[in-house]
């Protein structure tokens, strides 16, 4: 399992957290999603044999949010 944490702009409430969580859980291989609108962080645990950070970023963007490109925690590796 791999965990990546992304900075996401545009989350303003718990509804946004739920929307992102629902969207990401639809990706094959995603096991756990934690979104926090107060910090703007989205942590995703996934099976790297089934998906990757690019699919996660794409799904967040499709859901209407912006992933910051300068996030140092992205791709933080296996945990």
N, CA, C and O atoms as a GROMACS GRO file, in nm:
protein
  316
    1UNK      N    1   0.084  -0.118   0.000
    1UNK     CA    2   0.000   0.000   0.000
    1UNK      C    3   0.088   0.124   0.000
    1UNK      O    4   0.196   0.128   0.060
    2UNK      N    5   0.039   0.225  -0.069
    2UNK     CA    6   0.108   0.353  -0.078
    2UNK      C    7   0.012   0.460  -0.029
    2UNK      O    8  -0.108   0.454  -0.053
    3UNK      N    9   0.067   0.559   0.041
    3UNK     CA   10  -0.013   0.672   0.086
    3UNK      C   11   0.045   0.799   0.026
    3UNK      O   12   0.166   0.821   0.030
    4UNK      N   13  -0.041   0.881  -0.028
    4UNK     CA   14   0.000   1.012  -0.078
    4UNK      C   15  -0.089   1.117  -0.015
    4UNK      O   16  -0.209   1.096   0.004
    5UNK      N   17  -0.029   1.230   0.018
    5UNK     CA   18  -0.103   1.341   0.076
    5UNK      C   19  -0.090   1.460  -0.017
    5UNK      O   20   0.021   1.499  -0.054
    6UNK      N   21  -0.203   1.517  -0.054
    6UNK     CA   22  -0.206   1.628  -0.148
    6UNK      C   23  -0.269   1.751  -0.084
    6UNK      O   24  -0.358   1.739   0.001
    7UNK      N   25  -0.223   1.868  -0.124
    7UNK     CA   26  -0.286   1.994  -0.085
    7UNK      C   27  -0.390   2.025  -0.191
    7UNK      O   28  -0.358   2.034  -0.310
    8UNK      N   29  -0.515   2.041  -0.148
    8UNK     CA   30  -0.626   2.063  -0.240
    8UNK      C   31  -0.691   2.197  -0.208
    8UNK      O   32  -0.728   2.223  -0.093
    9UNK      N   33  -0.706   2.279  -0.309
    9UNK     CA   34  -0.771   2.409  -0.293
    9UNK      C   35  -0.917   2.399  -0.335
    9UNK      O   36  -0.952   2.327  -0.428
   10UNK      N   37  -1.002   2.472  -0.263
   10UNK     CA   38  -1.142   2.478  -0.299
   10UNK      C   39  -1.234   2.404  -0.202
   10UNK      O   40  -1.356   2.417  -0.211
   11UNK      N   41  -1.177   2.326  -0.110
   11UNK     CA   42  -1.261   2.260  -0.010
   11UNK      C   43  -1.300   2.363   0.095
   11UNK      O   44  -1.214   2.427   0.154
   12UNK      N   45  -1.430   2.378   0.118
   12UNK     CA   46  -1.476   2.478   0.213
   12UNK      C   47  -1.561   2.423   0.327
   12UNK      O   48  -1.591   2.494   0.422
   13UNK      N   49  -1.599   2.295   0.317
   13UNK     CA   50  -1.689   2.240   0.418
   13UNK      C   51  -1.678   2.087   0.422
   13UNK      O   52  -1.606   2.027   0.343
   14UNK      N   53  -1.750   2.027   0.514
   14UNK     CA   54  -1.749   1.881   0.525
   14UNK      C   55  -1.813   1.816   0.403
   14UNK      O   56  -1.780   1.702   0.369
   15UNK      N   57  -1.903   1.887   0.337
   15UNK     CA   58  -1.961   1.835   0.213
   15UNK      C   59  -1.856   1.818   0.105
   15UNK      O   60  -1.860   1.722   0.028
   16UNK      N   61  -1.762   1.911   0.100
   16UNK     CA   62  -1.650   1.900   0.004
   16UNK      C   63  -1.566   1.777   0.037
   16UNK      O   64  -1.524   1.703  -0.053
   17UNK      N   65  -1.541   1.754   0.165
   17UNK     CA   66  -1.464   1.637   0.208
   17UNK      C   67  -1.534   1.510   0.160
   17UNK      O   68  -1.470   1.419   0.107
   18UNK      N   69  -1.665   1.504   0.179
   18UNK     CA   70  -1.741   1.386   0.138
   18UNK      C   71  -1.741   1.369  -0.013
   18UNK      O   72  -1.730   1.257  -0.063
   19UNK      N   73  -1.753   1.479  -0.086
   19UNK     CA   74  -1.754   1.472  -0.232
   19UNK      C   75  -1.621   1.416  -0.284
   19UNK      O   76  -1.620   1.329  -0.371
   20UNK      N   77  -1.510   1.466  -0.230
   20UNK     CA   78  -1.379   1.416  -0.272
   20UNK      C   79  -1.362   1.270  -0.232
   20UNK      O   80  -1.312   1.190  -0.310
   21UNK      N   81  -1.401   1.237  -0.110
   21UNK     CA   82  -1.390   1.099  -0.064
   21UNK      C   83  -1.467   1.002  -0.151
   21UNK      O   84  -1.417   0.896  -0.187
   22UNK      N   85  -1.589   1.039  -0.185
   22UNK     CA   86  -1.672   0.954  -0.271
   22UNK      C   87  -1.609   0.937  -0.408
   22UNK      O   88  -1.604   0.827  -0.461
   23UNK      N   89  -1.561   1.047  -0.465
   23UNK     CA   90  -1.500   1.041  -0.598
   23UNK      C   91  -1.375   0.952  -0.599
   23UNK      O   92  -1.356   0.872  -0.690
   24UNK      N   93  -1.292   0.965  -0.497
   24UNK     CA   94  -1.167   0.888  -0.493
   24UNK      C   95  -1.191   0.741  -0.463
   24UNK      O   96  -1.118   0.655  -0.513
   25UNK      N   97  -1.290   0.711  -0.382
   25UNK     CA   98  -1.318   0.570  -0.350
   25UNK      C   99  -1.369   0.492  -0.471
   25UNK      O  100  -1.370   0.369  -0.469
   26UNK      N  101  -1.410   0.562  -0.575
   26UNK     CA  102  -1.455   0.496  -0.698
   26UNK      C  103  -1.339   0.447  -0.784
   26UNK      O  104  -1.360   0.373  -0.880
   27UNK      N  105  -1.218   0.488  -0.751
   27UNK     CA  106  -1.100   0.444  -0.826
   27UNK      C  107  -1.061   0.305  -0.777
   27UNK      O  108  -1.044   0.284  -0.657
   28UNK      N  109  -1.046   0.212  -0.870
   28UNK     CA  110  -1.000   0.077  -0.833
   28UNK      C  111  -0.865   0.087  -0.764
   28UNK      O  112  -0.774   0.153  -0.814
   29UNK      N  113  -0.853   0.023  -0.650
   29UNK     CA  114  -0.727   0.021  -0.577
   29UNK      C  115  -0.721   0.118  -0.460
   29UNK      O  116  -0.635   0.104  -0.374
   30UNK      N  117  -0.811   0.217  -0.455
   30UNK     CA  118  -0.812   0.311  -0.343
   30UNK      C  119  -0.875   0.241  -0.223
   30UNK      O  120  -0.985   0.188  -0.231
   31UNK      N  121  -0.803   0.242  -0.113
   31UNK     CA  122  -0.849   0.173   0.008
   31UNK      C  123  -0.901   0.267   0.116
   31UNK      O  124  -0.992   0.230   0.190
   32UNK      N  125  -0.845   0.388   0.124
   32UNK     CA  126  -0.885   0.480   0.231
   32UNK      C  127  -0.861   0.624   0.185
   32UNK      O  128  -0.761   0.653   0.120
   33UNK      N  129  -0.953   0.712   0.220
   33UNK     CA  130  -0.940   0.853   0.187
   33UNK      C  131  -0.973   0.934   0.312
   33UNK      O  132  -1.073   0.909   0.380
   34UNK      N  133  -0.888   1.031   0.342
   34UNK     CA  134  -0.914   1.125   0.450
   34UNK      C  135  -0.897   1.264   0.394
   34UNK      O  136  -0.788   1.301   0.350
   35UNK      N  137  -1.004   1.343   0.395
   35UNK     CA  138  -0.999   1.481   0.347
   35UNK      C  139  -1.032   1.575   0.462
   35UNK      O  140  -1.122   1.547   0.542
   36UNK      N  141  -0.959   1.685   0.470
   36UNK     CA  142  -0.979   1.783   0.577
   36UNK      C  143  -0.986   1.923   0.515
   36UNK      O  144  -0.886   1.976   0.469
   37UNK      N  145  -1.106   1.981   0.514
   37UNK     CA  146  -1.121   2.113   0.451
   37UNK      C  147  -1.051   2.224   0.528
   37UNK      O  148  -1.017   2.327   0.470
   38UNK      N  149  -1.029   2.206   0.658
   38UNK     CA  150  -0.963   2.311   0.736
   38UNK      C  151  -0.815   2.323   0.704
   38UNK      O  152  -0.758   2.432   0.710
   39UNK      N  153  -0.751   2.212   0.670
   39UNK     CA  154  -0.608   2.215   0.633
   39UNK      C  155  -0.588   2.208   0.484
   39UNK      O  156  -0.479   2.240   0.434
   40UNK      N  157  -0.691   2.167   0.410
   40UNK     CA  158  -0.679   2.152   0.266
   40UNK      C  159  -0.606   2.025   0.225
   40UNK      O  160  -0.564   2.012   0.110
   41UNK      N  161  -0.590   1.932   0.318
   41UNK     CA  162  -0.517   1.808   0.287
   41UNK      C  163  -0.610   1.692   0.255
   41UNK      O  164  -0.716   1.675   0.316
   42UNK      N  165  -0.568   1.614   0.158
   42UNK     CA  166  -0.636   1.490   0.123
   42UNK      C  167  -0.530   1.380   0.124
   42UNK      O  168  -0.434   1.384   0.048
   43UNK      N  169  -0.550   1.282   0.212
   43UNK     CA  170  -0.459   1.167   0.220
   43UNK      C  171  -0.530   1.047   0.158
   43UNK      O  172  -0.646   1.020   0.190
   44UNK      N  173  -0.459   0.977   0.071
   44UNK     CA  174  -0.518   0.864   0.000
   44UNK      C  175  -0.425   0.745   0.014
   44UNK      O  176  -0.306   0.753  -0.017
   45UNK      N  177  -0.481   0.634   0.060
   45UNK     CA  178  -0.406   0.508   0.068
   45UNK      C  179  -0.456   0.418  -0.043
   45UNK      O  180  -0.576   0.394  -0.056
   46UNK      N  181  -0.363   0.369  -0.125
   46UNK     CA  182  -0.404   0.292  -0.241
   46UNK      C  183  -0.303   0.182  -0.273
   46UNK      O  184  -0.188   0.186  -0.229
   47UNK      N  185  -0.350   0.085  -0.351
   47UNK     CA  186  -0.267  -0.024  -0.400
   47UNK      C  187  -0.198   0.027  -0.526
   47UNK      O  188  -0.265   0.050  -0.627
   48UNK      N  189  -0.067   0.044  -0.521
   48UNK     CA  190   0.006   0.102  -0.634
   48UNK      C  191   0.009   0.009  -0.756
   48UNK      O  192   0.049   0.052  -0.864
   49UNK      N  193  -0.032  -0.115  -0.739
   49UNK     CA  194  -0.042  -0.205  -0.855
   49UNK      C  195  -0.170  -0.179  -0.934
   49UNK      O  196  -0.181  -0.219  -1.050
   50UNK      N  197  -0.266  -0.112  -0.871
   50UNK     CA  198  -0.395  -0.087  -0.936
   50UNK      C  199  -0.414   0.057  -0.982
   50UNK      O  200  -0.486   0.082  -1.079
   51UNK      N  201  -0.350   0.152  -0.914
   51UNK     CA  202  -0.367   0.294  -0.947
   51UNK      C  203  -0.247   0.372  -0.899
   51UNK      O  204  -0.153   0.315  -0.842
   52UNK      N  205  -0.249   0.503  -0.920
   52UNK     CA  206  -0.136   0.586  -0.880
   52UNK      C  207  -0.178   0.729  -0.854
   52UNK      O  208  -0.295   0.764  -0.869
   53UNK      N  209  -0.082   0.812  -0.815
   53UNK     CA  210  -0.112   0.951  -0.781
   53UNK      C  211  -0.173   1.031  -0.896
   53UNK      O  212  -0.253   1.121  -0.873
   54UNK      N  213  -0.136   0.998  -1.020
   54UNK     CA  214  -0.193   1.072  -1.133
   54UNK      C  215  -0.344   1.052  -1.144
   54UNK      O  216  -0.417   1.146  -1.172
   55UNK      N  217  -0.390   0.930  -1.120
   55UNK     CA  218  -0.534   0.902  -1.124
   55UNK      C  219  -0.606   0.975  -1.010
   55UNK      O  220  -0.717   1.024  -1.028
   56UNK      N  221  -0.541   0.983  -0.895
   56UNK     CA  222  -0.599   1.053  -0.780
   56UNK      C  223  -0.611   1.202  -0.812
   56UNK      O  224  -0.716   1.261  -0.791
   57UNK      N  225  -0.504   1.262  -0.864
   57UNK     CA  226  -0.506   1.403  -0.901
   57UNK      C  227  -0.616   1.431  -1.004
   57UNK      O  228  -0.690   1.528  -0.992
   58UNK      N  229  -0.625   1.346  -1.105
   58UNK     CA  230  -0.724   1.365  -1.211
   58UNK      C  231  -0.865   1.361  -1.154
   58UNK      O  232  -0.949   1.444  -1.191
   59UNK      N  233  -0.892   1.267  -1.066
   59UNK     CA  234  -1.027   1.253  -1.010
   59UNK      C  235  -1.062   1.374  -0.923
   59UNK      O  236  -1.177   1.420  -0.924
   60UNK      N  237  -0.965   1.425  -0.847
   60UNK     CA  238  -0.990   1.545  -0.766
   60UNK      C  239  -1.024   1.664  -0.856
   60UNK      O  240  -1.116   1.741  -0.827
   61UNK      N  241  -0.950   1.677  -0.964
   61UNK     CA  242  -0.974   1.786  -1.060
   61UNK      C  243  -1.112   1.772  -1.124
   61UNK      O  244  -1.185   1.870  -1.137
   62UNK      N  245  -1.148   1.650  -1.162
   62UNK     CA  246  -1.280   1.626  -1.221
   62UNK      C  247  -1.394   1.657  -1.122
   62UNK      O  248  -1.504   1.692  -1.163
   63UNK      N  249  -1.365   1.643  -0.994
   63UNK     CA  250  -1.464   1.673  -0.891
   63UNK      C  251  -1.479   1.823  -0.868
   63UNK      O  252  -1.568   1.867  -0.795
   64UNK      N  253  -1.391   1.904  -0.932
   64UNK     CA  254  -1.405   2.049  -0.924
   64UNK      C  255  -1.308   2.119  -0.831
   64UNK      O  256  -1.330   2.235  -0.797
   65UNK      N  257  -1.202   2.052  -0.790
   65UNK     CA  258  -1.106   2.110  -0.698
   65UNK      C  259  -0.969   2.121  -0.765
   65UNK      O  260  -0.946   2.063  -0.871
   66UNK      N  261  -0.879   2.194  -0.703
   66UNK     CA  262  -0.746   2.217  -0.758
   66UNK      C  263  -0.641   2.153  -0.669
   66UNK      O  264  -0.639   2.177  -0.548
   67UNK      N  265  -0.556   2.072  -0.728
   67UNK     CA  266  -0.445   2.011  -0.654
   67UNK      C  267  -0.323   2.100  -0.672
   67UNK      O  268  -0.284   2.130  -0.784
   68UNK      N  269  -0.265   2.142  -0.562
   68UNK     CA  270  -0.144   2.225  -0.570
   68UNK      C  271  -0.027   2.141  -0.617
   68UNK      O  272  -0.004   2.031  -0.567
   69UNK      N  273   0.046   2.193  -0.714
   69UNK     CA  274   0.160   2.121  -0.771
   69UNK      C  275   0.284   2.125  -0.684
   69UNK      O  276   0.373   2.041  -0.699
   70UNK      N  277   0.292   2.220  -0.593
   70UNK     CA  278   0.412   2.235  -0.513
   70UNK      C  279   0.408   2.158  -0.382
   70UNK      O  280   0.480   2.191  -0.288
   71UNK      N  281   0.324   2.056  -0.374
   71UNK     CA  282   0.306   1.980  -0.250
   71UNK      C  283   0.424   1.886  -0.226
   71UNK      O  284   0.443   1.791  -0.302
   72UNK      N  285   0.503   1.911  -0.121
   72UNK     CA  286   0.618   1.824  -0.094
   72UNK      C  287   0.580   1.687  -0.039
   72UNK      O  288   0.662   1.596  -0.044
   73UNK      N  289   0.459   1.671   0.013
   73UNK     CA  290   0.419   1.544   0.072
   73UNK      C  291   0.367   1.445  -0.030
   73UNK      O  292   0.350   1.328   0.002
   74UNK      N  293   0.342   1.490  -0.152
   74UNK     CA  294   0.287   1.400  -0.253
   74UNK      C  295   0.384   1.287  -0.281
   74UNK      O  296   0.506   1.307  -0.287
   75UNK      N  297   0.330   1.168  -0.298
   75UNK     CA  298   0.414   1.054  -0.327
   75UNK      C  299   0.502   1.019  -0.209
   75UNK      O  300   0.618   0.982  -0.227
   76UNK      N  301   0.448   1.032  -0.090
   76UNK     CA  302   0.528   1.012   0.029
   76UNK      C  303   0.573   0.869   0.049
   76UNK      O  304   0.648   0.839   0.142
   77UNK      N  305   0.528   0.780  -0.039
   77UNK     CA  306   0.582   0.645  -0.038
   77UNK      C  307   0.500   0.545   0.038
   77UNK      O  308   0.398   0.580   0.097
   78UNK      N  309   0.544   0.421   0.038
   78UNK     CA  310   0.472   0.313   0.106
   78UNK      C  311   0.466   0.335   0.256
   78UNK      O  312   0.559   0.386   0.318
   79UNK      N  313   0.352   0.294   0.312
   79UNK     CA  314   0.337   0.302   0.458
   79UNK      C  315   0.267   0.179   0.507
   79UNK      O  316   0.244   0.166   0.628
   0.00000   0.00000   0.00000
